[in-house]
Amino acid sequence: MPVTTTATPLTLRNVRGEYFLALNQQLGASWARMVASLFPTDQPQEQYPWLGASPNLRKWEGERTVRELRSDTITIVNDDYETGIEFRLPDLRRDKTGQMIGRVRDMATRVAMFPERLLTDLLVANGNAYDGVAYFADSHAVGSSGTIDNNIGTGDGTAGGAAPTTAQMSANILTALQRLMSFRDDQGEPLNESARQFALMAPPNLWGPAVAAIQSDFTSASASNPLAELRSVGVQIVPMVNARLTATNTFYMFRTDAGIRPFIVQEEGVMPVELGPDSERAAMTNRAYFGHGWRGGAGYGRFELAVRVATS
């Protein structure tokens, strides 16, 4: 985005307006909104009860059947984070080139993308999900689900390492989709049978092959690309790059059209802090301050909506 030239001296009102404009623009671009359910919070921590699946229909014979739902709970603790920028009062008056506005916009981008950092930390740490098992694991089981294995490796036929061909990446992605579609809920019913929207998250080196595999009609082996056929029946896969991922042989696939997403982000909201030219701080230091506080947290949601894929 080009830097806007400022014709008049800056004020904190200008700074505030530019900050919130950039913040709203960047919030819409964050992938956190695709893979995480967003909840407001106003307490030190929040609890989320995971109720089991609704019972399946059965032939009505005698009285109606009443089944209790399973209940598992996870707790997400809120933490406080902050950032801010100091301005010399003479610089506020003299800046005509938009340098300070550029810094303010950069700060807004950092704040908007902060949940991405929290979610990436969760991906890499692979802590326990609501069932007490590592989020990506070979041995999940909930009620009558059978084994839910959302940790795909080369033993499952994936290939290509850090530089897969289009054919290899297409096959890897199809393996991930097939695994997601095979999962069953705690009643033993298909859990993702209505899934049509997915997000693929990859480090930079795998993002290019992923984009090519998703968009190409033919693979590098000059064969028809099965992912192109999926597009024709309404399946959508959004390829997302995550530069924070350092494992060059691993990508992730998430279902994004379920009522609850694979992760949770809870936040209290925007909390700007201003110490302007008329503040005691400015009188003592000849500086103004504009900052932002963020209170919230992130946690694991439904592991049944996510798979991790190792390509070597």
Order of alpha helices (4+ residues) and beta strands (2+ residues): alpha-alpha-beta-beta-beta-beta-alpha-alpha-beta-alpha-beta-alpha-alpha-beta-beta-beta-beta-alpha-beta-beta
